[in-house]
Amino acid sequence: MAQSDAAAPDDRLVSTAPPGEERSFWRLSVDLLVLLGPAGAVGALLYYFGYVSAGTFYSYFGVSLSVLDLQPTDYLIISPNLLFRSLITVLLVAAAVVTLHLALRAVLARWGRCARWVLLVLVVAVIALAEVGLSGLFGQPRGLVAPLSLAAAGLLVDYGAWLADRYAVLSEGARGVVRSGVVLRRGVLLALVVTAVFWAVTNIAQSRGLEAARLRELSLPLQAQAVVYSRDDLHLSGPGVSATPLTGEASAYRFRYNGLRPLLYANSRWFLLPVGWRREKVATVVVLQEDPERVRVDLAPGFISG
């Protein structure tokens, strides 16, 4: 009994957590996954990603989403192809973080004194990450660096508080303060992380939308051609657009227009681009209301001459 009552060596782990506290980190992780998954946060992110990406894409051509009046499913369809790479990256980072956490626990289980140094490193990392995030928020934008830095800082704050309480790094009074404010602290940090995630998603969506728009602009000659037949002269013009009068009593249409490429068909309207459309030339988008008696639009492969 005398031997068992002896104080544990300083370089060994001394658990001071109350019963069940050892699993609090994992319970929090599981609770967050349950909350953010089936509750609809993933669906909200997909919708938001699709909305921002589509807005950036069509605004590149001077078309507003309010004019298109797209349905929510249209935004959800856009999202997966563009967001999968980001989601896979997040999952890989999460797997690396979990592995690092398990390795750190194994180290601290053998050398308890290292917990103080680990906490010091976390404090320095939080300060550095917060500085990068805030400088991007109030200063020069840095793409994904700023929002991800803020999100990482928030997560490290909670992890550092958990580590300090779990391994008795702080005094008993300080640990009491950490425990008493755990709900409020995690609520604020969760709000910070979610906001930073939406900020990062916004940056990614804008970047993907802009890349897709530039690719569409450069590949217009390869896109399907929209051949417009009209009963009246529509006076369509633009780089590469040509008009051909049609003769013959049997023809219901009197004009044919070549050199157009479809941008989108929505709400019974065709949004068409001249094949030579360039943003810097301020060329316009042709909008035609579908009306089979007056206007008809046929699609054909690209590289067809007028």
Phi, psi and omega in degrees: 000321180300321180292321182288334180276353181293152180293144179289149178301151183295333184268014177251157179289133175242108182279121179247007183285146176292166181306131180086345182292333181299332182262008184296323180299315181288324177297319178297317180298315180295318180299319179295319178296318179295321181289314187276347181268272184299337183292347174113001181295324179295317177297322178296319178297318179298315180297314182296318179299313180296322180296311182293318181296315179295320179299318178293318182299307185284330177293336176299328180262006178083020181249129180270146177297330179296331177285323182286325180055053180287157179271157179305325179296331178296321179288323180293327179292325180293324193295309190307313183298329183270337188260344184303317181298319179293318180295319179296321177298316179298318180295321178295318177296318179298319178296321178294321179295317179297318178298318179296321178297316180296319179295321179294321177297321179295321179293315182290335176292338181259321181233091184295330181297337182294342182301323179296319179291322178297317179296321178297318178298319179297319179298314179298318180296319179297316180298315181295316181293320179296322179296317179295315181296316181290325177294326176285331180285318184252358181232231182281121178300144182233038178064235181273348185298312184295307181296321180291328177294318178296317179297316179295321179298317179298317179293321180291329176298312180292322179294321178295321177296318178296317181295318180297322179286319184293321185251020172054043178285324182267169175290167183298321179295317179295322178294326177295320177296318180298318181289323184292330182256021187295320182292313179296317181299313182291328176295314179294316181293323177296318177299320178297315181296315181298317178297318179295323178296316178295326176297314179296318179298321178300314180296318179295315182297317178297319179296315180294319179296320179292320178297317180295322180293316179295322177294319178297320180297316183287334185257017181304318179298336180273347182285161176302143181270139175258112179263119185258127174249134184222145176285327180245163178285115182272351180056042178286137180216168181147166181300116178091357181273133179230147179245137180233118176292139180254135179245161179121132181294332184283345184277129178278346181245146185252349182221145175232136181240127178245171178086024179243149179232135181288131172267316182193149170241116183211137177053046177061029177229141175261129173252111188242147178245136169300143185299334179262022183298132174222136184299320183290343178271359178055042175286151185265164175263135179271126179244121181237129175280131181293124179207092186305334181282337183242322184225135176227138180240120176251147179254142180214161178299159178290175180062028174261127183283158180276000000 
